[in-house]
Amino acid sequence: MAAQEEGGIEVCKMSKDLSRCTATSALNHPGTSKAGARIGQCRSASSANCTPVPQIFDYALGGRRDFMKITKYLLCALVTIVVALVSTASPQEHPIDIANSHLRVHAFKSGLFSGFADNHDVEAPIVEGAIDESASRVRFTIDAQRMKVLDPQLSPDKRRQVQERMLGPEVLDATRFPQINFQSTKVESAGQDQLLVRGQLSLRGVTRPVSASIRKQDGRYVGTCTLSQRDFGITPISIAGGTVKVKDELKVEFDIRAKTISAGQR
């Protein structure tokens, strides 16, 4: 069978006698390796056992490999882009900086002889929480058992009495309900750097909706809200037949700072 050469190189396939075909190729081209340029290729038509095939078959195999490599690279690139887009769009929670965040509760006196009573300032430590401004979400937890009556105008003994009564079953019942939790449900813009936050507050085993006005200031969230003690099953303290008592309404003031997360920590 006559051999067909393309570009000075004949491409053939072996039919039955591999050794003869290889030997023939080696004889015709002493400078080649024992197996010729490649198994299935020869450079001479002198062997009857070598049947020529189109050289494009070999090119097709190479083209298929290149196509698979390109497809692999495209898939990798696509996956990388998708992951980057998901990461960018995903909510980014920033933990609350509990060491530099503050929340205080103010209880005010009322009644006929309120002049003989005292207002109370209570520190409420935030022990855990996070702010996700991109998703308009905030949550935090207060340790009720660590709430502390400040009242600098009171004597230490009187302050201790107020503290015990606040943590006791009449007010917070902190032994049964050690945590106070807030979870936002909606955050709305109320002007430049102003927010109106609505959410659910769980206090003393009761959950009620509350809202707070917040101002963003130098990376902090400063704001106020009011609470009704009766909404959470607390009867305002009243003594002397009601002539001295604490108002039902409490004022809450807070100054919350979120930690900054670097790119390497995400």
Residue frames relative to the residue before (quaternion, step in Angstrom):
aa qw qx qy qz dx dy dz
M 1.0000 0.0000 0.0000 0.0000 0.00 0.00 0.00
A 0.4423 -0.7041 0.4858 0.2695 3.53 -0.81 0.97
A 0.4048 -0.7135 0.5220 0.2336 3.55 -1.03 0.76
Q 0.2685 -0.7424 0.5925 0.1603 3.54 -1.20 0.60
E 0.1012 -0.8080 0.5795 0.0325 3.58 -0.68 1.07
E 0.0681 -0.7746 0.6284 0.0203 3.54 -1.06 0.88
G 0.8359 0.0181 -0.0514 0.5461 3.56 -0.71 1.09
G 0.6923 -0.4866 0.2933 0.4449 3.62 1.04 0.64
I 0.7079 0.3792 -0.2459 0.5428 3.62 1.26 -0.02
E 0.2179 -0.7693 0.5875 0.1250 3.55 -0.78 1.03
V 0.1936 -0.7643 0.6067 0.1011 3.54 -0.96 0.90
C 0.0974 0.8025 -0.5818 0.0895 3.60 -0.74 1.00
K 0.2752 -0.7301 0.5881 0.2128 3.55 -1.27 0.21
M 0.4726 -0.6852 0.4818 0.2739 3.52 -1.07 0.67
S 0.3408 -0.7517 0.5274 0.2015 3.54 -0.98 0.79
K 0.8448 -0.0353 0.0625 0.5302 3.61 0.48 -1.15
D 0.8037 0.2897 -0.1253 0.5045 3.56 0.76 -1.05
L 0.2208 -0.8148 0.5251 0.1078 3.58 0.01 1.36
S 0.6713 0.5153 -0.3106 0.4328 3.57 0.91 -0.90
R 0.6587 0.5126 -0.3159 0.4511 3.56 1.01 -0.79
C 0.6371 0.5267 -0.3198 0.4631 3.50 1.03 -0.85
T 0.6613 0.5025 -0.3014 0.4684 3.57 0.94 -0.91
A 0.6557 0.5134 -0.3171 0.4537 3.56 0.97 -0.87
T 0.6369 0.5318 -0.3256 0.4534 3.54 0.97 -0.88
S 0.6543 0.5108 -0.3147 0.4602 3.56 0.96 -0.92
A 0.6729 0.5067 -0.3034 0.4455 3.55 0.95 -0.86
L 0.6414 0.5190 -0.3291 0.4592 3.58 1.06 -0.75
N 0.6959 0.4760 -0.2796 0.4593 3.54 0.89 -0.89
H 0.7811 0.1653 -0.0866 0.5959 3.59 1.20 -0.56
P 0.1949 -0.8332 0.5059 0.1089 3.60 0.30 1.21
G 0.6708 0.5281 -0.3128 0.4162 3.59 1.06 -0.57
T 0.5862 0.5889 -0.3815 0.4049 3.55 1.22 -0.17
S 0.6141 -0.5317 0.4240 0.4004 3.55 -1.35 0.18
K 0.7328 -0.4369 0.2927 0.4317 3.55 -1.32 0.25
A 0.7559 0.3612 -0.1977 0.5090 3.55 0.93 -0.82
G 0.5675 -0.5808 0.3963 0.4284 3.57 1.22 0.21
A 0.7552 -0.3433 0.2666 0.4908 3.55 -1.21 -0.34
R 0.7765 -0.1222 0.1205 0.6063 3.63 1.00 -0.71
I 0.5508 -0.5838 0.4500 0.3917 3.61 -1.02 0.64
G 0.7621 0.3072 -0.2459 0.5142 3.54 -0.80 0.99
Q 0.6955 0.3840 -0.2778 0.5401 3.58 1.28 0.01
C 0.0423 0.7738 -0.6319 -0.0126 3.60 -1.11 0.59
R 0.3873 -0.7403 0.5102 0.2040 3.53 -1.18 0.45
S 0.7313 0.3514 -0.2394 0.5333 3.59 1.20 0.24
A 0.3562 -0.7326 0.5386 0.2153 3.58 -1.14 0.57
S 0.4089 0.7540 -0.4457 0.2562 3.59 1.25 0.19
S 0.6736 0.4649 -0.3075 0.4853 3.64 1.18 -0.41
A 0.4176 -0.7215 0.4995 0.2358 3.52 -0.86 1.05
N 0.6439 0.5367 -0.3210 0.4407 3.57 1.23 -0.38
C 0.6252 0.5051 -0.3439 0.4855 3.59 1.23 -0.02
T 0.1119 -0.8042 0.5830 0.0286 3.53 -0.56 1.16
P 0.3869 -0.7456 0.4861 0.2411 3.62 -0.55 1.07
V 0.0685 -0.7587 0.6460 0.0479 3.56 -1.16 0.68
P 0.6391 -0.5368 0.3634 0.4139 3.59 -1.11 0.40
Q 0.5057 -0.6678 0.4614 0.2923 3.56 -0.95 0.88
I 0.5576 0.6302 -0.3910 0.3730 3.58 1.15 -0.44
F 0.5213 0.6358 -0.4124 0.3924 3.62 1.23 -0.42
D 0.6705 0.4835 -0.2892 0.4827 3.54 1.00 -0.93
Y 0.6346 0.5250 -0.3308 0.4607 3.56 1.01 -0.77
A 0.6328 0.5451 -0.3333 0.4374 3.58 1.04 -0.78
L 0.6300 0.5297 -0.3349 0.4586 3.56 1.03 -0.79
G 0.6625 0.4993 -0.3015 0.4700 3.55 0.94 -0.87
G 0.6464 0.5224 -0.3150 0.4583 3.57 1.02 -0.82
R 0.6323 0.5304 -0.3335 0.4558 3.58 1.06 -0.74
R 0.6367 0.5192 -0.3287 0.4658 3.58 1.00 -0.81
D 0.6526 0.5137 -0.3159 0.4587 3.58 0.95 -0.89
F 0.6359 0.5332 -0.3248 0.4536 3.57 1.01 -0.83
M 0.6618 0.5028 -0.3078 0.4631 3.58 0.97 -0.88
K 0.6327 0.5226 -0.3356 0.4626 3.60 1.02 -0.74
I 0.6612 0.5061 -0.3088 0.4597 3.56 0.91 -0.94
T 0.6404 0.5270 -0.3216 0.4570 3.58 1.00 -0.86
K 0.6392 0.5324 -0.3177 0.4551 3.56 1.00 -0.88
Y 0.6693 0.4985 -0.2999 0.4621 3.58 0.91 -0.94
L 0.6496 0.5203 -0.3168 0.4549 3.59 1.01 -0.83
L 0.6448 0.5177 -0.3182 0.4635 3.57 1.00 -0.82
C 0.6407 0.5217 -0.3197 0.4638 3.58 0.98 -0.88
A 0.6611 0.5064 -0.3046 0.4623 3.56 0.94 -0.91
L 0.6463 0.5250 -0.3173 0.4538 3.59 1.00 -0.84
V 0.6468 0.5130 -0.3154 0.4680 3.57 0.97 -0.88
T 0.6424 0.5307 -0.3175 0.4526 3.58 0.97 -0.86
I 0.6614 0.5032 -0.3042 0.4656 3.59 0.95 -0.88
V 0.6527 0.5186 -0.3137 0.4546 3.59 0.93 -0.90
V 0.6552 0.5094 -0.3099 0.4640 3.59 0.93 -0.92
A 0.6522 0.5159 -0.3139 0.4582 3.58 0.98 -0.86
L 0.6638 0.5011 -0.3078 0.4622 3.59 0.97 -0.85
V 0.6475 0.5135 -0.3164 0.4658 3.58 0.98 -0.82
S 0.6509 0.5183 -0.3148 0.4567 3.57 0.99 -0.86
T 0.6642 0.5036 -0.3047 0.4609 3.55 1.01 -0.82
A 0.7240 0.4453 -0.2472 0.4651 3.56 0.98 -0.85
S 0.5617 0.6282 -0.3913 0.3698 3.59 1.18 -0.48
P 0.5559 -0.6012 0.4489 0.3578 3.56 -1.07 0.67
Q 0.2069 -0.7713 0.5924 0.1063 3.56 -1.05 0.78
E 0.1774 -0.7986 0.5704 0.0741 3.56 -0.30 1.26
H 0.1535 -0.7596 0.6264 0.0840 3.55 -1.01 0.86
P 0.4116 -0.7151 0.4979 0.2669 3.60 -0.59 1.05
I 0.4853 -0.6397 0.5039 0.3183 3.55 -1.11 0.65
D 0.3981 -0.6897 0.5564 0.2373 3.53 -1.01 0.90
I 0.2068 -0.8414 0.4857 0.1161 3.57 0.15 1.28
A 0.6132 0.5634 -0.3551 0.4247 3.58 1.15 -0.54
N 0.7861 0.2855 -0.1425 0.5294 3.57 1.13 -0.63
S 0.5794 0.5363 -0.3890 0.4747 3.57 1.21 0.51
H 0.1013 -0.8148 0.5708 0.0059 3.55 -1.00 0.84
L 0.0070 -0.7689 0.6394 -0.0011 3.53 -1.16 0.74
R 0.0189 -0.8108 0.5841 -0.0345 3.56 -0.82 1.06
V 0.2455 -0.7507 0.6024 0.1152 3.50 -1.16 0.79
H 0.1404 -0.7909 0.5932 0.0540 3.56 -0.90 1.00
A 0.1016 -0.7721 0.6266 0.0295 3.55 -0.84 1.09
F 0.1981 -0.8180 0.5355 0.0703 3.56 -0.79 1.05
K 0.4806 -0.6780 0.4924 0.2585 3.52 -1.12 0.78
S 0.0080 0.7731 -0.6343 -0.0050 3.54 -1.27 0.42
G 0.5145 0.6421 -0.4646 0.3274 3.57 -1.25 0.07
L 0.7208 -0.4683 0.3141 0.4032 3.51 -1.32 0.33
F 0.7897 0.2392 -0.1246 0.5510 3.55 0.93 -0.85
S 0.1614 0.8253 -0.5243 0.1340 3.55 1.05 0.79
G 0.5505 0.6206 -0.3934 0.3962 3.56 1.18 -0.42
F 0.6927 0.4467 -0.2743 0.4953 3.54 1.22 -0.43
A 0.6182 0.5268 -0.3360 0.4769 3.55 1.33 0.02
D 0.3936 -0.7153 0.5324 0.2238 3.54 -1.32 -0.02
N 0.4111 -0.6221 0.5973 0.2952 3.48 -1.28 0.54
H 0.2302 -0.7859 0.5595 0.1279 3.57 -1.14 0.54
D 0.1479 -0.7513 0.6388 0.0745 3.51 -1.07 0.88
V 0.0677 -0.8156 0.5742 -0.0248 3.54 -0.76 1.13
E 0.2960 -0.7386 0.5833 0.1631 3.53 -0.93 0.96
A 0.0925 -0.7977 0.5958 0.0142 3.59 -0.83 1.06
P 0.2399 -0.8242 0.4962 0.1302 3.62 -0.18 1.23
I 0.3098 -0.7083 0.6053 0.1896 3.56 -0.93 0.98
V 0.1712 -0.8232 0.5373 0.0667 3.58 -0.66 1.08
E 0.7992 -0.0022 0.0113 0.6009 3.58 1.21 -0.34
G 0.3284 0.7464 -0.5419 0.2037 3.56 -1.10 0.62
A 0.1428 -0.7850 0.5972 0.0821 3.55 -1.30 0.16
I 0.2206 -0.7435 0.6188 0.1250 3.51 -1.28 0.57
D 0.0262 -0.7731 0.6337 -0.0121 3.56 -0.90 0.98
E 0.1813 -0.8378 0.5064 0.0935 3.56 0.13 1.28
S 0.6172 0.5574 -0.3530 0.4287 3.60 1.07 -0.69
A 0.7410 0.3421 -0.2022 0.5413 3.58 1.12 -0.65
S 0.3907 -0.7436 0.4574 0.2920 3.60 1.32 0.14
R 0.5038 0.6377 -0.4135 0.4106 3.51 0.79 1.11
V 0.0558 0.7729 -0.6309 0.0387 3.56 -1.11 0.75
R 0.0356 0.7757 -0.6292 0.0337 3.55 -1.10 0.71
F 0.0996 0.7895 -0.6044 0.0388 3.55 -1.18 0.53
T 0.2597 -0.7475 0.5962 0.1358 3.52 -1.32 0.46
I 0.1908 -0.7618 0.6128 0.0876 3.54 -1.03 0.91
D 0.3563 -0.7048 0.5713 0.2235 3.56 -1.04 0.82
A 0.3174 -0.7892 0.4942 0.1792 3.59 -0.23 1.28
Q 0.6563 0.5372 -0.3174 0.4241 3.59 1.02 -0.73
R 0.7023 0.4309 -0.2609 0.5030 3.57 1.25 -0.36
M 0.3939 0.6953 -0.5044 0.3270 3.60 1.21 0.20
K 0.1406 -0.8333 0.5346 -0.0039 3.53 -0.86 1.03
V 0.3764 -0.7010 0.5649 0.2189 3.56 -0.94 0.99
L 0.2630 -0.7851 0.5423 0.1424 3.60 -0.70 1.06
D 0.2689 0.8355 -0.4553 0.1495 3.60 0.72 -1.15
P 0.0735 -0.8470 0.5252 0.0371 3.62 0.44 1.14
Q 0.6154 0.5692 -0.3528 0.4157 3.61 1.17 -0.43
L 0.6363 0.5380 -0.3315 0.4426 3.60 1.22 -0.34
S 0.5250 -0.5867 0.5030 0.3566 3.53 -1.21 0.48
P 0.6535 -0.5262 0.3556 0.4119 3.63 -1.10 0.52
D 0.6606 0.5137 -0.3157 0.4473 3.60 0.96 -0.81
K 0.6670 0.4826 -0.2955 0.4847 3.58 0.96 -0.88
R 0.6340 0.5286 -0.3316 0.4568 3.57 0.99 -0.78
R 0.6319 0.5282 -0.3296 0.4616 3.60 1.01 -0.77
Q 0.6373 0.5288 -0.3223 0.4586 3.59 1.00 -0.79
V 0.6547 0.4989 -0.3070 0.4777 3.57 0.97 -0.88
Q 0.6257 0.5507 -0.3238 0.4477 3.56 1.03 -0.83
E 0.6813 0.4934 -0.2868 0.4584 3.58 0.83 -0.99
R 0.6645 0.4992 -0.3067 0.4638 3.56 0.96 -0.84
M 0.6350 0.5371 -0.3295 0.4470 3.60 1.01 -0.78
L 0.7273 0.4254 -0.2428 0.4808 3.61 0.89 -0.91
G 0.5921 0.6242 -0.3451 0.3752 3.58 1.21 -0.45
P 0.7552 -0.4310 0.2711 0.4129 3.56 -1.34 0.09
E 0.5823 0.5983 -0.3814 0.3970 3.64 1.14 -0.41
V 0.7934 0.2613 -0.1225 0.5359 3.55 1.04 -0.79
L 0.8566 0.0938 -0.0427 0.5056 3.62 -0.13 -1.22
D 0.1451 -0.7940 0.5664 0.1664 3.58 1.07 -0.70
A 0.0426 0.8853 -0.4609 0.0455 3.52 1.00 0.99
T 0.5827 0.5726 -0.3858 0.4286 3.60 1.12 -0.47
R 0.7159 0.4156 -0.2451 0.5047 3.60 0.98 -0.82
F 0.7936 0.1825 -0.0741 0.5758 3.58 1.05 -0.77
P 0.0775 -0.8744 0.4782 0.0288 3.60 0.41 1.22
Q 0.7672 0.3256 -0.1889 0.5194 3.60 1.18 -0.32
I 0.1693 -0.7216 0.6612 0.1161 3.52 -1.28 0.64
N 0.0745 -0.8380 0.5404 -0.0125 3.59 -0.61 1.12
F 0.0924 -0.7641 0.6357 0.0585 3.52 -1.18 0.75
Q 0.0030 0.7742 -0.6323 0.0272 3.55 -1.04 0.91
S 0.3640 -0.7495 0.5076 0.2195 3.59 -0.59 1.10
T 0.2246 -0.7600 0.5941 0.1377 3.55 -1.23 0.57
K 0.8002 0.0021 0.0164 0.5994 3.58 1.20 -0.49
V 0.0805 -0.7717 0.6300 0.0318 3.54 -1.04 0.86
E 0.0479 -0.8151 0.5769 -0.0202 3.57 -0.68 1.13
S 0.4745 -0.6357 0.5214 0.3145 3.53 -1.17 0.59
A 0.1122 -0.7941 0.5960 0.0405 3.56 -0.98 0.91
G 0.7679 -0.2004 0.1280 0.5948 3.56 1.20 0.53
Q 0.7280 -0.4071 0.3006 0.4625 3.55 -1.28 -0.03
D 0.8488 -0.0302 -0.0480 0.5256 3.56 -0.71 1.20
Q 0.5875 0.5394 -0.3800 0.4685 3.58 1.20 0.51
L 0.0587 -0.8038 0.5920 -0.0044 3.57 -0.95 0.91
L 0.1872 -0.7205 0.6506 0.1499 3.52 -1.26 0.54
V 0.0987 -0.8175 0.5674 0.0006 3.55 -0.49 1.24
R 0.0938 -0.7723 0.6273 0.0335 3.54 -0.86 1.03
G 0.1700 0.8033 -0.5567 0.1259 3.55 -1.04 0.70
Q 0.5262 -0.6064 0.4997 0.3252 3.51 -1.39 -0.21
L 0.1321 -0.7796 0.6101 0.0497 3.55 -0.87 1.05
S 0.1555 -0.7761 0.6077 0.0652 3.56 -0.84 1.06
L 0.1178 0.7908 -0.5783 0.1623 3.54 -0.51 1.27
R 0.8565 0.0142 -0.0380 0.5145 3.53 -0.88 1.00
G 0.7082 -0.4774 0.2492 0.4566 3.56 1.07 0.79
V 0.6626 0.4520 -0.2950 0.5193 3.58 1.30 0.11
T 0.1691 -0.7827 0.5923 0.0890 3.59 -0.98 0.87
R 0.0375 0.7988 -0.5953 0.0784 3.55 -0.80 1.08
P 0.5134 -0.6248 0.4766 0.3449 3.60 -1.18 0.49
V 0.0114 -0.7744 0.6326 -0.0081 3.55 -1.09 0.79
S 0.1625 -0.7667 0.6090 0.1221 3.56 -1.27 0.29
A 0.1069 -0.7961 0.5948 0.0329 3.55 -1.17 0.65
S 0.3255 -0.7076 0.5935 0.2029 3.54 -1.14 0.74
I 0.0681 -0.8259 0.5587 -0.0320 3.55 -0.71 1.12
R 0.1554 -0.7581 0.6279 0.0829 3.52 -1.16 0.74
K 0.3031 -0.7376 0.5731 0.1888 3.56 -0.84 0.99
Q 0.0964 0.8100 -0.5621 0.1366 3.54 -0.69 1.11
D 0.8459 -0.1391 0.0586 0.5116 3.59 -0.57 1.20
G 0.7401 -0.4236 0.2256 0.4711 3.56 0.88 0.97
R 0.6413 0.4847 -0.3254 0.4979 3.58 1.30 0.21
Y 0.3004 -0.7129 0.6049 0.1889 3.52 -1.33 0.41
V 0.0224 -0.8206 0.5673 -0.0651 3.54 -0.28 1.34
G 0.2467 0.8030 -0.5120 0.1793 3.57 -0.77 0.94
T 0.3020 -0.7314 0.5852 0.1771 3.52 -1.39 -0.03
C 0.0439 0.7599 -0.6478 -0.0311 3.50 -1.35 0.30
T 0.3111 -0.7323 0.5692 0.2073 3.57 -1.24 0.30
L 0.1445 -0.7806 0.6056 0.0545 3.53 -1.15 0.76
S 0.3083 -0.7030 0.6042 0.2137 3.52 -1.22 0.56
Q 0.4418 -0.7000 0.4909 0.2718 3.57 -0.73 1.02
R 0.6497 0.5427 -0.3196 0.4257 3.58 0.95 -0.84
D 0.5710 0.5940 -0.3813 0.4193 3.61 1.14 -0.57
F 0.7608 0.3441 -0.1808 0.5196 3.57 1.14 -0.61
G 0.6300 -0.5953 0.3153 0.3863 3.54 1.19 0.57
I 0.5342 0.6063 -0.4118 0.4212 3.58 1.22 0.47
T 0.2533 -0.7513 0.5908 0.1495 3.56 -0.83 0.98
P 0.4568 -0.6975 0.4663 0.2955 3.61 -0.59 1.09
I 0.5261 -0.6524 0.4501 0.3083 3.55 -0.95 0.93
S 0.0197 0.7877 -0.6125 0.0631 3.53 -0.94 0.99
I 0.0224 -0.7960 0.6047 -0.0111 3.55 -0.91 0.92
A 0.8023 0.2788 -0.2200 0.4798 3.56 -1.33 0.26
G 0.6984 -0.4975 0.2764 0.4340 3.54 0.86 1.00
G 0.6968 -0.4736 0.2765 0.4623 3.57 1.13 0.53
T 0.4942 0.6603 -0.4420 0.3529 3.58 1.22 -0.01
V 0.7424 0.1629 -0.1381 0.6350 3.56 1.30 -0.33
K 0.2246 0.7790 -0.5549 0.1866 3.55 -0.63 1.10
V 0.4712 -0.6343 0.5323 0.3038 3.50 -1.40 0.20
K 0.5175 -0.6464 0.4630 0.3163 3.58 -0.94 0.86
D 0.5653 -0.5965 0.4522 0.3467 3.55 -1.18 0.60
E 0.7036 0.4709 -0.2647 0.4616 3.56 0.99 -0.81
L 0.1447 -0.7649 0.6249 0.0591 3.53 -0.97 0.98
K 0.2490 -0.7452 0.5965 0.1640 3.54 -1.12 0.67
V 0.1414 -0.7875 0.5978 0.0498 3.54 -0.85 1.03
E 0.0627 -0.7757 0.6279 0.0106 3.56 -0.90 1.00
F 0.0076 0.8168 -0.5759 0.0343 3.55 -0.96 0.83
D 0.1014 -0.7385 0.6653 0.0414 3.50 -1.30 0.60
I 0.0325 0.8408 -0.5309 0.1004 3.55 -0.07 1.34
R 0.1209 -0.7799 0.6132 0.0349 3.53 -0.99 0.93
A 0.2837 -0.7502 0.5741 0.1646 3.57 -1.01 0.85
K 0.4877 -0.6390 0.5025 0.3183 3.55 -1.10 0.65
T 0.3826 -0.6965 0.5557 0.2442 3.53 -1.16 0.64
I 0.2108 -0.7840 0.5755 0.0984 3.57 -0.82 1.06
S 0.3398 -0.7381 0.5478 0.1989 3.56 -0.76 1.03
A 0.6739 -0.5110 0.3458 0.4065 3.56 -1.24 0.44
G 0.6689 0.5189 -0.3073 0.4347 3.60 1.03 -0.72
Q 0.6644 0.5083 -0.3078 0.4533 3.59 1.19 -0.37
R 0.5720 0.6081 -0.3874 0.3911 3.59 1.20 -0.25
